[in-house]
Amino acid sequence: MEFSHRSNMGNDESSISFSTGKSAQERGLSHVPESYVIPTSHDPNLHPETAKVPVVDLSGLRPASAQRSLVIQDIKNACHRMGFFQIINHGINQSLMDGALSSAFGFFNLPTPEKMKLMSNDVHKPVRYGTSIKDGIDNIQFWRVFLKHYAHPLEDWILSWPANPPYYREKMGNYCSEVRKLGLELMGAITESLGLGSAYLSDKMNEGMQVMAVNCYPPCPNPNVALGLPPHSDYSCLTIVLQSSPGLEIMDMEEGKWGKVPKLHGALQVHVGDHLEVLSNGLYKSVVHRAILNCERTRISIASLMSLGLDEKLGTAEELVDEQHPKRYKESSFGDFLNFLSANDIGEGKAFIDTLKIIK
């Protein structure tokens, strides 16, 4: 993927790479510096088509429900067709979701020096604040600010989270606990949909990782030349996303085009991650997605990424391998992904899942 920059407005800062604390999006610049300008082939469409996203009603997922088999089939179809779906009646109270979003807005509204206390370029750090994927190293910068922190076991990590705003830990912690329970329930439904049974990974997922990626996308003065996040798939088994307003786009692999995920009040978005693609031997594909921008309002997205333990390897389920369906992927761990992220620039199109595919 070639990344040659277009010339941009001819100002003195056009070719500077901005470090965290001094980035264009943090300072609210009225122009987009050249270091943020993406190749013309990747320009976002300011009037994108709406993606035809499956909506799964989880009210029928409870074990005693007569509708459970139908919901499992809906999940199977969504994972196979798109690697993405929205969920309703998921059991998380709207006030809890609003509290998580308000705590995120509260953190990003803090003075920059306060946020910089958590700044780090070390992708292995369990709590860190930053801007681009890898500050000052990436060839292209992205119009976002983020806070990432581990969230399970909650009692091990919550005191490392921001102390300000004062309500951050309580409100975000309450949401993290509930979305983790939901993630475990969904993971059981997904392995059941693969014919592996709902308890196939339950012990390992119970002991596994939950990483919260709290993303902030400030208003961008020229949203048709920059992105909040480049096209990528998540390393996780699954990711559950809560967003304050639309701005997430997914790639329809069958049609080869981007579609904007529609707003559905109270819904959460579920992404199939790379590790689930590996587990399913490619039956389910991790969804390629990106974050687009707008010039009017700040957008927040809170992603809960769930995987096995840091060094716990996940490979293809042996039950899904036979002579007609040979193993297509190598096993890997969350730690392997962090090492990949440290050594590569995903903004240039390098994908972790490609390193796992067995070429024959």
C-alpha positions as CSV (number, residue, x, y, z in Angstrom):
1,M,0.0,0.0,0.0
2,E,1.6,3.3,-1.1
3,F,1.3,6.3,1.2
4,S,2.4,9.3,-0.8
5,H,1.0,12.6,0.7
6,R,-0.9,15.2,-1.1
7,S,0.3,18.7,-0.6
8,N,-1.9,20.5,1.9
9,M,-2.5,24.2,2.3
10,G,1.1,25.2,2.2
11,N,1.4,26.1,5.9
12,D,4.6,25.8,7.9
13,E,3.4,22.8,9.9
14,S,2.2,20.8,6.9
15,S,4.9,18.1,7.0
16,I,5.5,17.9,10.7
17,S,4.8,14.7,12.6
18,F,3.0,15.7,15.8
19,S,3.7,14.1,19.2
20,T,1.1,13.4,21.8
21,G,0.2,16.5,23.8
22,K,0.9,18.7,20.7
23,S,-1.1,16.9,18.1
24,A,-3.4,18.8,15.6
25,Q,-6.5,17.2,17.0
26,E,-5.6,18.0,20.6
27,R,-4.8,21.6,19.7
28,G,-7.9,22.0,17.6
29,L,-6.1,23.2,14.5
30,S,-8.3,24.8,11.8
31,H,-6.5,22.8,9.0
32,V,-5.4,19.2,8.5
33,P,-1.6,19.0,8.4
34,E,0.0,16.9,5.7
35,S,1.1,14.2,8.1
36,Y,-2.6,13.3,8.5
37,V,-3.6,13.3,4.9
38,I,-4.4,9.8,3.7
39,P,-3.8,8.5,0.1
40,T,-6.6,9.5,-2.3
41,S,-7.5,5.8,-2.8
42,H,-8.5,5.6,0.9
43,D,-10.5,8.9,1.0
44,P,-13.6,8.5,3.1
45,N,-16.9,9.1,1.4
46,L,-18.7,12.0,3.2
47,H,-22.0,10.4,2.2
48,P,-21.4,6.7,2.5
49,E,-24.0,4.0,1.9
50,T,-25.5,2.6,5.0
51,A,-24.2,-0.9,5.7
52,K,-26.8,-3.7,5.8
53,V,-25.9,-4.8,9.3
54,P,-27.6,-7.8,11.0
55,V,-29.4,-7.0,14.2
56,V,-29.6,-9.8,16.7
57,D,-32.1,-9.7,19.6
58,L,-30.4,-11.3,22.6
59,S,-33.6,-11.6,24.6
60,G,-34.0,-15.2,23.3
61,L,-30.5,-16.2,24.1
62,R,-31.1,-17.2,27.8
63,P,-30.6,-21.0,28.3
64,A,-34.2,-21.8,28.9
65,S,-35.6,-19.8,26.0
66,A,-37.4,-21.5,23.2
67,Q,-35.9,-19.0,20.9
68,R,-32.3,-19.8,21.7
69,S,-31.6,-22.0,18.7
70,L,-32.9,-19.3,16.4
71,V,-30.7,-16.6,18.1
72,I,-27.7,-18.9,17.7
73,Q,-28.5,-19.3,14.0
74,D,-28.7,-15.5,13.6
75,I,-25.3,-15.1,15.3
76,K,-23.9,-17.8,13.0
77,N,-25.2,-16.2,9.9
78,A,-23.9,-12.7,11.0
79,C,-20.4,-14.1,11.9
80,H,-20.2,-15.9,8.6
81,R,-21.5,-13.2,6.3
82,M,-20.0,-10.0,7.8
83,G,-18.1,-10.8,11.0
84,F,-20.2,-8.0,12.5
85,F,-23.6,-7.4,14.0
86,Q,-25.5,-5.1,16.3
87,I,-27.2,-6.4,19.4
88,I,-30.4,-5.3,21.2
89,N,-32.0,-6.4,24.4
90,H,-28.5,-7.2,25.6
91,G,-29.2,-6.6,29.3
92,I,-26.9,-3.6,29.9
93,N,-28.9,-0.7,31.3
94,Q,-28.9,2.6,29.2
95,S,-27.8,4.5,32.3
96,L,-24.7,2.4,32.6
97,M,-23.8,3.0,29.0
98,D,-24.4,6.7,29.3
99,G,-22.3,6.8,32.4
100,A,-19.4,5.1,30.6
101,L,-19.7,7.6,27.7
102,S,-19.9,10.6,30.1
103,S,-16.8,9.4,32.0
104,A,-14.9,9.2,28.7
105,F,-16.0,12.7,27.6
106,G,-15.0,13.9,31.1
107,F,-11.5,12.4,30.7
108,F,-10.8,13.8,27.3
109,N,-12.0,17.2,28.4
110,L,-9.3,17.4,31.0
111,P,-6.4,19.8,30.5
112,T,-3.7,18.2,28.4
113,P,-1.0,18.0,31.2
114,E,-3.4,15.9,33.3
115,K,-3.9,13.4,30.5
116,M,-0.2,13.4,29.7
117,K,0.4,11.8,33.1
118,L,-0.7,8.6,31.4
119,M,1.1,9.1,28.1
120,S,3.2,6.2,26.8
121,N,4.4,4.8,23.4
122,D,4.9,1.3,24.9
123,V,2.1,-0.9,23.5
124,H,2.8,-3.3,26.3
125,K,1.8,-0.9,29.1
126,P,-1.6,-1.8,30.7
127,V,-2.7,1.9,31.0
128,R,-1.7,4.5,28.4
129,Y,-2.9,7.7,26.8
130,G,-1.9,8.5,23.2
131,T,-2.9,9.9,19.8
132,S,-1.7,8.0,16.7
133,I,-1.0,4.3,16.7
134,K,2.6,4.8,17.6
135,D,3.4,8.4,18.5
136,G,6.0,10.1,16.3
137,I,6.8,6.9,14.4
138,D,3.8,6.3,12.1
139,N,4.1,7.6,8.6
140,I,0.5,8.7,8.7
141,Q,-1.2,10.1,11.8
142,F,-4.8,9.7,12.6
143,W,-7.3,12.2,14.0
144,R,-8.0,10.6,17.3
145,V,-7.0,10.6,21.0
146,F,-7.2,7.4,23.0
147,L,-7.0,5.9,26.5
148,K,-6.4,2.2,26.7
149,H,-6.5,0.2,29.9
150,Y,-6.8,-3.4,31.1
151,A,-10.0,-4.2,32.9
152,H,-9.9,-7.8,34.1
153,P,-9.6,-8.6,36.9
154,L,-11.1,-5.2,37.6
155,E,-9.7,-5.0,41.2
156,D,-6.2,-5.5,39.9
157,W,-6.3,-2.6,37.4
158,I,-8.9,0.0,38.4
159,L,-6.5,1.9,40.7
160,S,-4.2,2.4,37.7
161,W,-7.0,4.1,35.7
162,P,-7.3,7.9,35.6
163,A,-8.1,9.4,39.0
164,N,-9.8,12.3,37.2
165,P,-12.5,13.0,36.5
166,P,-13.4,11.7,40.0
167,Y,-16.3,9.5,38.7
168,Y,-14.2,7.9,35.9
169,R,-13.3,4.7,37.8
170,E,-16.8,4.0,39.2
171,K,-18.7,4.7,36.0
172,M,-16.3,3.0,33.6
173,G,-15.8,0.2,36.0
174,N,-19.5,-0.5,36.3
175,Y,-19.8,-0.7,32.5
176,C,-16.7,-2.8,32.1
177,S,-18.1,-5.4,34.5
178,E,-21.4,-5.7,32.7
179,V,-19.9,-5.7,29.2
180,R,-17.5,-8.5,30.2
181,K,-20.4,-10.7,31.4
182,L,-22.1,-10.0,28.0
183,G,-18.9,-10.8,26.1
184,L,-18.6,-14.2,27.9
185,E,-22.2,-15.0,27.1
186,L,-21.7,-14.0,23.5
187,M,-18.5,-16.1,23.2
188,G,-20.4,-19.1,24.5
189,A,-23.1,-18.5,21.8
190,I,-20.5,-18.2,19.1
191,T,-18.7,-21.4,20.0
192,E,-22.0,-23.1,20.2
193,S,-22.8,-21.8,16.7
194,L,-19.6,-23.4,15.5
195,G,-20.8,-26.8,16.8
196,L,-18.2,-26.7,19.6
197,G,-20.6,-26.2,22.5
198,S,-21.1,-23.1,24.7
199,A,-18.5,-24.1,27.2
200,Y,-15.7,-24.7,24.7
201,L,-13.6,-21.7,25.7
202,S,-15.4,-20.6,28.9
203,D,-12.7,-21.5,31.4
204,K,-9.9,-19.8,29.3
205,M,-12.1,-16.7,28.6
206,N,-13.0,-16.4,32.3
207,E,-9.3,-16.2,33.0
208,G,-8.6,-14.1,29.9
209,M,-7.9,-10.5,29.0
210,Q,-10.3,-7.5,28.7
211,V,-8.8,-4.4,27.2
212,M,-10.8,-1.2,27.0
213,A,-9.9,1.1,24.1
214,V,-11.6,4.4,24.8
215,N,-11.3,6.4,21.6
216,C,-12.0,10.1,21.1
217,Y,-12.4,11.7,17.6
218,P,-12.5,15.5,17.9
219,P,-14.1,17.5,15.1
220,C,-11.9,17.6,12.0
221,P,-11.8,20.7,9.8
222,N,-11.5,18.6,6.6
223,P,-12.9,15.1,7.3
224,N,-12.6,14.0,3.6
225,V,-8.8,13.8,3.7
226,A,-8.2,12.2,7.1
227,L,-9.3,9.2,9.2
228,G,-9.8,8.6,12.9
229,L,-8.5,5.0,12.5
230,P,-7.2,3.2,9.4
231,P,-8.7,0.1,8.0
232,H,-7.9,-2.8,10.3
233,S,-9.4,-5.9,12.1
234,D,-9.2,-6.5,15.8
235,Y,-6.8,-9.1,17.2
236,S,-9.4,-10.2,19.8
237,C,-11.8,-13.1,20.0
238,L,-14.6,-10.5,19.9
239,T,-15.0,-6.8,20.5
240,I,-18.1,-5.1,21.8
241,V,-18.4,-1.4,20.9
242,L,-20.4,1.4,22.5
243,Q,-20.4,4.7,20.5
244,S,-21.8,8.1,21.2
245,S,-22.7,8.8,17.6
246,P,-22.2,7.1,14.2
247,G,-18.7,7.1,12.6
248,L,-17.8,3.4,12.3
249,E,-17.5,2.0,8.8
250,I,-17.2,-1.7,7.9
251,M,-15.9,-3.3,4.8
252,D,-18.4,-5.6,3.0
253,M,-15.9,-8.2,1.6
254,E,-18.4,-9.7,-0.8
255,E,-19.2,-6.3,-2.4
256,G,-15.8,-4.7,-1.8
257,K,-17.1,-1.4,-0.4
258,W,-17.4,0.5,2.8
259,G,-20.7,1.0,4.6
260,K,-21.5,3.2,7.6
261,V,-23.0,1.4,10.6
262,P,-26.4,2.9,11.2
263,K,-27.4,4.4,14.5
264,L,-29.6,2.1,16.6
265,H,-30.5,3.6,20.0
266,G,-29.4,1.4,22.8
267,A,-27.6,-1.1,20.6
268,L,-24.0,-2.3,20.9
269,Q,-21.8,-3.4,18.0
270,V,-20.0,-6.8,18.0
271,H,-16.9,-7.4,15.9
272,V,-15.5,-10.9,15.1
273,G,-11.7,-10.6,15.9
274,D,-8.7,-12.3,14.4
275,H,-8.5,-14.9,17.1
276,L,-12.1,-16.0,16.4
277,E,-11.3,-16.3,12.7
278,V,-8.4,-18.6,13.6
279,L,-10.5,-20.7,16.0
280,S,-13.2,-21.2,13.3
281,N,-10.6,-22.1,10.6
282,G,-11.9,-19.2,8.5
283,L,-15.6,-20.0,8.7
284,Y,-16.0,-16.7,10.5
285,K,-14.0,-13.7,9.2
286,S,-12.7,-10.8,11.3
287,V,-14.3,-7.6,10.2
288,V,-12.2,-4.9,8.6
289,H,-13.4,-1.5,9.8
290,R,-12.3,2.1,10.1
291,A,-13.3,5.3,11.9
292,I,-14.4,8.3,9.8
293,L,-14.6,11.9,11.0
294,N,-16.9,14.8,11.0
295,C,-16.4,18.6,11.4
296,E,-19.3,19.2,13.9
297,R,-18.9,17.2,17.0
298,T,-16.6,15.0,19.1
299,R,-17.4,11.3,18.8
300,I,-16.5,8.7,21.5
301,S,-16.3,5.0,21.0
302,I,-15.6,2.5,23.9
303,A,-14.4,-0.9,22.7
304,S,-14.1,-3.9,25.0
305,L,-11.7,-6.3,23.4
306,M,-11.8,-9.8,24.9
307,S,-9.2,-12.5,24.4
308,L,-7.5,-15.4,26.2
309,G,-4.7,-14.6,28.6
310,L,-1.7,-12.5,27.6
311,D,0.5,-15.5,26.6
312,E,-2.3,-18.1,26.1
313,K,-2.1,-19.4,22.6
314,L,-5.3,-19.9,20.6
315,G,-5.3,-22.1,17.6
316,T,-7.9,-23.6,15.2
317,A,-10.4,-26.0,16.9
318,E,-9.4,-29.5,15.9
319,E,-13.1,-30.4,15.5
320,L,-13.2,-28.0,12.5
321,V,-10.2,-29.6,10.7
322,D,-10.4,-32.6,8.4
323,E,-9.1,-33.8,5.1
324,Q,-11.4,-31.5,3.2
325,H,-10.8,-28.6,5.6
326,P,-7.1,-28.5,6.5
327,K,-5.8,-26.1,9.1
328,R,-5.4,-22.7,7.6
329,Y,-3.9,-20.7,10.5
330,K,-1.1,-20.7,13.0
331,E,-1.9,-20.3,16.7
332,S,-1.1,-17.0,18.5
333,S,-1.7,-15.0,21.7
334,F,-2.5,-11.4,22.7
335,G,1.2,-11.0,23.5
336,D,2.1,-12.0,20.0
337,F,-0.2,-9.3,18.7
338,L,1.4,-6.7,20.9
339,N,4.8,-7.7,19.6
340,F,3.5,-7.4,16.0
341,L,2.0,-3.9,16.8
342,S,5.3,-2.8,18.2
343,A,7.2,-3.8,15.1
344,N,4.8,-2.8,12.4
345,D,2.8,0.2,11.1
346,I,-0.8,-0.9,10.8
347,G,-1.6,2.5,9.2
348,E,0.3,1.2,6.2
349,G,-2.0,-1.8,5.8
350,K,0.0,-4.5,7.6
351,A,-2.5,-6.9,9.2
352,F,-1.8,-9.3,12.1
353,I,-4.2,-11.9,10.6
354,D,-2.0,-12.2,7.5
355,T,0.9,-13.3,9.6
356,L,-1.2,-16.2,10.9
357,K,-2.3,-17.6,7.6
358,I,-0.7,-20.9,6.5
359,I,0.3,-20.5,2.8
360,K,0.3,-23.8,0.9
